């Protein structure tokens, strides 16, 4: 069931609150896959994740719902050489995009930090 995003907050903010619940115990790639599925199911947002290797953006996680039919594909760099790609990015307001990017950056940073701590400890 798609959430309505007419109102700037409410449904989208509720979705953001659930974000942590679906990713809490997951490593980075499974967490990104879960976010992609959750975004598609709840918001109709088609996103997938890539590793950025120079000019190359290589798929690592997420659900590509359909082969992107248009050239309106948005590529957003996150941190630690991770990026998010979407062909439905425009369904979000700029405020919603900013909030989602902030959360994705935090998710990536937290998983990378815990991975480093696990390697050192």
ChimeraX attribute file (.defattr): number of C-alpha atoms within 10 A of each C-alpha:
attribute: neighborCount
match mode: 1-to-1
recipient: residues
	/A:1	8
	/A:2	12
	/A:3	15
	/A:4	13
	/A:5	16
	/A:6	11
	/A:7	8
	/A:8	14
	/A:9	12
	/A:10	13
	/A:11	17
	/A:12	21
	/A:13	15
	/A:14	11
	/A:15	16
	/A:16	16
	/A:17	11
	/A:18	12
	/A:19	20
	/A:20	14
	/A:21	9
	/A:22	14
	/A:23	17
	/A:24	11
	/A:25	10
	/A:26	13
	/A:27	16
	/A:28	19
	/A:29	16
	/A:30	15
	/A:31	22
	/A:32	26
	/A:33	20
	/A:34	19
	/A:35	23
	/A:36	22
	/A:37	21
	/A:38	21
	/A:39	22
	/A:40	20
	/A:41	14
	/A:42	15
	/A:43	19
	/A:44	18
	/A:45	21
	/A:46	23
	/A:47	26
	/A:48	24
	/A:49	27
	/A:50	23
	/A:51	18
	/A:52	19
	/A:53	10
	/A:54	7
	/A:55	6
	/A:56	9
	/A:57	18
	/A:58	13
	/A:59	15
	/A:60	16
	/A:61	21
	/A:62	25
	/A:63	18
	/A:64	17
	/A:65	15
	/A:66	8
	/A:67	7
	/A:68	13
	/A:69	8
	/A:70	7
	/A:71	7
	/A:72	12
	/A:73	14
	/A:74	14
	/A:75	17
	/A:76	14
	/A:77	18
	/A:78	20
	/A:79	15
	/A:80	12
	/A:81	13
	/A:82	20
	/A:83	23
	/A:84	23
	/A:85	20
	/A:86	18
	/A:87	22
	/A:88	16
	/A:89	18
	/A:90	13
	/A:91	14
	/A:92	17
	/A:93	13
	/A:94	12
	/A:95	11
	/A:96	17
	/A:97	14
	/A:98	12
	/A:99	15
	/A:100	17
	/A:101	17
	/A:102	12
	/A:103	15
	/A:104	20
	/A:105	18
	/A:106	14
	/A:107	21
	/A:108	22
	/A:109	16
	/A:110	14
	/A:111	18
	/A:112	16
	/A:113	12
	/A:114	14
	/A:115	14
	/A:116	11
	/A:117	10
	/A:118	9
	/A:119	8
	/A:120	7
	/A:121	6
